[in-house]
Amino acid sequence: MTTIQPQGKNVREAIKWISENLKENEIQEPARFIEEAGVRFNLSPKEEEFLRSFYYK
C-alpha cells in the first residue's frame, strides 16, 4: 500500500478499521468494508471514493 495521509480524522479511522478487518478476513473484498465504514464513520461520498482509490490502486 501507499503512504498517503488522508486529511480527515474519520477517514484515517476508517482506513485503520478497514485494514484490521481485511487482515482478519483475507477472503473478503475491501468494497464490503468500505461501504460499512462509510456508515460507521459518517463519511461523505467523496471520502468513500478516496477509500476505493486507496484500496484498489
Secondary structure, DSSP 8 states (H G I E B T S, - for coil): ------SSHHHHHHHHHHHHHHHH-TTS-HHHHHHHHHHHTT--HHHHHHHHHHHH-
